[in-house]
Amino acid sequence: MLPLLLLSLFVSTSTVSAYSYGDPGKEAFAEAYKQFEEQLDAKDYALAKETLAAYDKEFKLYFPEAKAKIDTALEQEDAEAAKQAYRVALRQNIERRLHFAEEQFEDFGQAKLLLAKARGTYDVLAPYVKESKDAQTSDDVYTAFDESLKALGNPGLFGVGKKASDEESFKENITMIEDTLTPLFVLPGEEKTGVFTEEDSFLGQTFGTDAIWKLIALGLVIVLIVIVVIGQWKKKRRS
C-alpha cells in the first residue's frame, strides 16, 4: 500500500512540475538586459559596458551582428540604439531556443527546458511588445508558449500520467511566436529590411528570406534541365 501511495505522489508531483516554469526558465543573459537598460538610462556607459562584457562569449557566438551594433552605439553614447540592438539579441535567443526545442521534440525533458528558457527570455521582452503593439499581442504570445508546452505532452512514469504529444501543434505555436516577434525587434538602421541590409542581398533578395531560397531552387532546376537536354543531345549524336 505504501509503495503505491509513494508512486502516486511522485507521479502527481511530476505532472505538476512538467507544466510549470521555475528557475530553470531564467536566462541570465536576458535578465542582464534589465541592468543594462537601467545603467544606460543613468548615462553610465562604463558600467553598461561591464554588464555587456560579462556575456561577451554568448554575444560573439550567437549574436555577433547585434553585438557589433551595441558596441558602436555605446561608443557613440547612443543609449536607445544600444538597447534596441540588445533586444534584437533577446529575440534571436528566443528563436534559437525554440529551434533546438523543435529538434529535441522527442526528448521531453530537454525540449521542456529549452521552451522554458525561451519563455524566460520573452518575459524580459513582453513589456516592449505591449508598448509597440498592445497587451493582447503579448497575451497571445504567452498563450502560444502555454500551448507549445501542452503539445510536448508528458511521458509520465511507467506509463502512468502519460499525455500524448502533438508535434504539429508545437510547430504552429512556435511559428506564431517567431512571426509575431521578428518584425517588432530589428537592428538599428535596418527597420525596413529586417536583420540584413540591401548590401547583404543577392539580386535584390535578402538572405534568410523564402525568396532567396526560391531563387536558388529555380536556378538548380534550370541547371538540371540543361544537364538533361545536353545528355539527350549527346545520346542522339552517338546513335
Stockholm file with secondary structure:
# STOCKHOLM 1.0

chainA/1-239         MLPLLLLSLFVSTSTVSAYSYGDPGKEAFAEAYKQFEEQLDAKDYALAKETLAAYDKEFKLYFPEAKAKIDTALEQEDAEAAKQAYRVALRQNIERRLHFAEEQFEDFGQAKLLLAKARGTYDVLAPYVKESKDAQTSDDVYTAFDESLKALGNPGLFGVGKKASDEESFKENITMIEDTLTPLFVLPGEEKTGVFTEEDSFLGQTFGTDAIWKLIALGLVIVLIVIVVIGQWKKKRRS
#=GR chainA/1-239 SS CHHHHHHHHHHHHHHHHHTCCCGGGCCHHHHHHHHHHHHHHTTCHHHHHHHHHTTHHHHHHHCHHHHHHHHHHHHTTCHHHHHHHHHHHHHHHHHHHHHHHHHTTTCHHHHHHHHHHHHHHHHHHHHHHHHHSCHHHHHHHHHHHHHHHHHTCBCTBTTBTCBCCCHHHHHHHHHHHHHHHGGGSCCTTCTTTTTSCGGGEETTEETTSHHHHHHHHHHHHHHHHHHHHHHHHHHHHHC
#=GC SS_cons         CHHHHHHHHHHHHHHHHHTCCCGGGCCHHHHHHHHHHHHHHTTCHHHHHHHHHTTHHHHHHHCHHHHHHHHHHHHTTCHHHHHHHHHHHHHHHHHHHHHHHHHTTTCHHHHHHHHHHHHHHHHHHHHHHHHHSCHHHHHHHHHHHHHHHHHTCBCTBTTBTCBCCCHHHHHHHHHHHHHHHGGGSCCTTCTTTTTSCGGGEETTEETTSHHHHHHHHHHHHHHHHHHHHHHHHHHHHHC
//
